Amino acid sequence: MTAALPEWFYPGPPGGWTADMLDHLPADAPRHVELIDGSLIFRSPQTGFHMLVVRWFSRSLRPPRELMAVDQMTVTLGMRQRPEPDVLLVKRAAFSMQRASFKPEDVHLVVEVVSAESEERDRFTKPIKYANAGIRHFWRVEEDGQPVVYTFELEPAIKAYVPTGIHRKRLQTNIGFDVDIDIDLDLDKAEE
């Protein structure tokens, strides 16, 4: 059985969707909507793995005082680009209770947890867009029984990410400050 699309969705606005339109979607719109290349992307329900990893990173990142971890907020990369990363490290000064999206220059790190429905976007599309926007650090988390974290840093001369590591069980790296996170996903620890 196929559900009908809501009236506001189809055929969409003349000229396509823009980043500022996400703030004005109707009340019946899905809660988590991304804009990629002018197309609305509705996020599928998340798995337990996805939820635990997002929670784990949001709680485990210990940035310096000028940064803070947030999750499931968008980054406005351009008029037709407003992805919603799973976890972000942003400048504390850029955060406000009314803010729904961040500018790329306010973002220090983007973390994407790969789901079956988002593989292509998380592995290929979004990293290119984040790099082009100048976001310095990108991590991609995959599931292989346990989390596997692929870390990348922006090479500014070519605006592309270069790999800095593949991490299992423990994530130790430096992104302007030292990071040391136990990523051995133990359900007992995840509940703490």
Phi and psi in degrees as a GROMACS rama.xvg file:
@    title "Ramachandran Plot"
@    xaxis  label "Phi"
@    yaxis  label "Psi"
@TYPE xy
-108.048  129.694  THR-2
-80.591  142.302  ALA-3
-72.5309  144.981  ALA-4
-74.3757  145.746  LEU-5
-64.1121  154.232  PRO-6
-58.3992  -37.1124  GLU-7
-68.4147  -22.741  TRP-8
-79.1678  -39.2458  PHE-9
-115.806  131.373  TYR-10
-85.4827  2.84761  PRO-11
91.208  170.848  GLY-12
-71.3314  149.662  PRO-13
-58.9272  131.8  PRO-14
86.9423  -4.71987  GLY-15
92.0283  175.837  GLY-16
-81.8353  148.63  TRP-17
-126.897  162.913  THR-18
-56.7541  -40.7637  ALA-19
-70.0786  -20.4367  ASP-20
-68.6917  -23.6724  MET-21
-61.775  -28.973  LEU-22
-76.6266  -6.46511  ASP-23
-125.705  21.6402  HIS-24
-68.3058  153.31  LEU-25
-63.4143  160.667  PRO-26
-59.6133  -27.0532  ALA-27
-86.1054  3.77408  ASP-28
-71.1336  151.136  ALA-29
-56.4334  150.971  PRO-30
-67.0928  -38.1393  ARG-31
-113.701  107.451  HIS-32
-128.104  132.837  VAL-33
-110.265  158.356  GLU-34
-119.474  114.919  LEU-35
-125.538  120.42  ILE-36
52.7222  37.7792  ASP-37
79.8939  2.93118  GLY-38
-107.249  138.074  SER-39
-77.782  132.16  LEU-40
-116.827  119.286  ILE-41
-95.051  124.922  PHE-42
-75.7955  136.833  ARG-43
-72.2618  160.428  SER-44
-56.8722  140.783  PRO-45
-85.2782  153.221  GLN-46
-80.6774  167.941  THR-47
-60.6026  -40.6819  GLY-48
-58.0414  -48.4339  PHE-49
-59.2318  -48.3067  HIS-50
-61.4686  -45.3049  MET-51
-65.0456  -41.0289  LEU-52
-66.9029  -42.4311  VAL-53
-60.4112  -47.0937  VAL-54
-61.5856  -44.4307  ARG-55
-57.7264  -49.4565  TRP-56
-70.2462  -38.5325  PHE-57
-59.5757  -37.1396  SER-58
-87.7069  -28.7141  ARG-59
-89.6673  -24.7312  SER-60
-65.7528  129.674  LEU-61
-121.061  73.3857  ARG-62
-75.1393  165.562  PRO-63
-63.3766  164.177  PRO-64
-53.8075  -31.9365  ARG-65
-76.0441  -6.5412  GLU-66
-118.771  158.154  LEU-67
-146.112  149.419  MET-68
-87.9848  134.79  ALA-69
-134.241  157.314  VAL-70
-132.171  152.858  ASP-71
54.5003  45.1084  GLN-72
-122.063  154.233  MET-73
-89.006  164.052  THR-74
-124.673  123.267  VAL-75
-87.0509  105.453  THR-76
-92.3978  -18.3979  LEU-77
176.95  -179.283  GLY-78
-58.1309  -33.6924  MET-79
-118.018  19.4884  ARG-80
-132.778  113.888  GLN-81
-148.492  74.2149  ARG-82
-72.3518  161.63  PRO-83
-119.782  90.7345  GLU-84
-63.9021  160.759  PRO-85
-72.1675  -43.3462  ASP-86
-139.177  142.929  VAL-87
-131.694  147.07  LEU-88
-107.459  121.274  LEU-89
-125.769  161.987  VAL-90
-64.9962  128.219  LYS-91
-57.2067  -36.8703  ARG-92
-65.0708  -21.0886  ALA-93
-86.5013  -11.8024  ALA-94
-80.6679  139.017  PHE-95
-147.558  156.487  SER-96
-65.9293  -22.0603  MET-97
-93.4744  -10.8525  GLN-98
-72.2811  135.94  ARG-99
-111.824  -16.3105  ALA-100
-148.538  152.773  SER-101
-110.484  156.465  PHE-102
-85.7378  150.351  LYS-103
-56.2279  -35.3079  PRO-104
-69.1146  -12.7948  GLU-105
-94.0474  -2.05613  ASP-106
-105.599  126.791  VAL-107
-97.3308  -34.8835  HIS-108
-147.005  139.673  LEU-109
-119.573  133.419  VAL-110
-119.917  125.247  VAL-111
-115.81  127.233  GLU-112
-98.8667  117.39  VAL-113
-74.2162  131.804  VAL-114
-117.101  163.128  SER-115
-55.2163  -41.7126  ALA-116
-78.4553  -13.7097  GLU-117
-113.836  9.11955  SER-118
-50.6264  -54.6432  GLU-119
-61.3854  -45.4698  GLU-120
-64.1008  -46.1411  ARG-121
-72.4226  -30.8178  ASP-122
-88.1078  -32.7134  ARG-123
-122.536  -56.5622  PHE-124
-65.9436  -55.7925  THR-125
-65.1698  -43.2549  LYS-126
-57.1294  -38.4053  PRO-127
-64.6404  -42.7602  ILE-128
-67.7783  -41.6029  LYS-129
-63.7397  -42.3752  TYR-130
-64.5141  -45.0206  ALA-131
-61.116  -29.8626  ASN-132
-81.9081  -8.40703  ALA-133
88.186  16.8051  GLY-134
-73.636  123.027  ILE-135
-69.7928  -37.4244  ARG-136
-127.237  140.75  HIS-137
-137.858  130.754  PHE-138
-122.097  138.654  TRP-139
-118.883  127.484  ARG-140
-108.508  124.593  VAL-141
-115.535  160.255  GLU-142
-105.041  126.754  GLU-143
-139.422  58.8753  ASP-144
81.532  -41.8092  GLY-145
-133.44  165.8  GLN-146
-65.0472  140.709  PRO-147
-121.753  121.939  VAL-148
-108.786  121.793  VAL-149
-100.054  120.195  TYR-150
-107.987  143.942  THR-151
-139.409  150.59  PHE-152
-127.687  145.129  GLU-153
-71.6368  129.461  LEU-154
-95.8906  102.35  GLU-155
-64.5703  -28.0863  PRO-156
-64.2185  -33.3716  ALA-157
-113.61  2.33339  ILE-158
48.6806  54.3035  LYS-159
-141.076  150.452  ALA-160
-82.7684  139.273  TYR-161
-114.545  141.833  VAL-162
-68.8361  140.748  PRO-163
-117.714  -7.75287  THR-164
167.374  161.266  GLY-165
-123.77  122.949  ILE-166
-121.192  129.599  HIS-167
-126.66  142.418  ARG-168
68.9872  -42.1279  LYS-169
-144.689  132.495  ARG-170
-105.455  109.23  LEU-171
-124.207  118.623  GLN-172
-158.968  178.251  THR-173
-129.968  126.222  ASN-174
-124.949  45.6446  ILE-175
95.052  -12.9333  GLY-176
-153.895  156.056  PHE-177
-72.6306  137.428  ASP-178
-119.352  131.958  VAL-179
-144.72  100.801  ASP-180
-126.168  127.837  ILE-181
-71.2935  117.055  ASP-182
-112.5  18.8038  ILE-183
-77.567  96.9762  ASP-184
-72.5114  96.5551  LEU-185
-104.556  121.684  ASP-186
-57.8697  -33.6162  LEU-187
-64.723  -41.1344  ASP-188
-70.4951  -35.6855  LYS-189
-64.1355  -25.7353  ALA-190
-83.1187  -10.9743  GLU-191
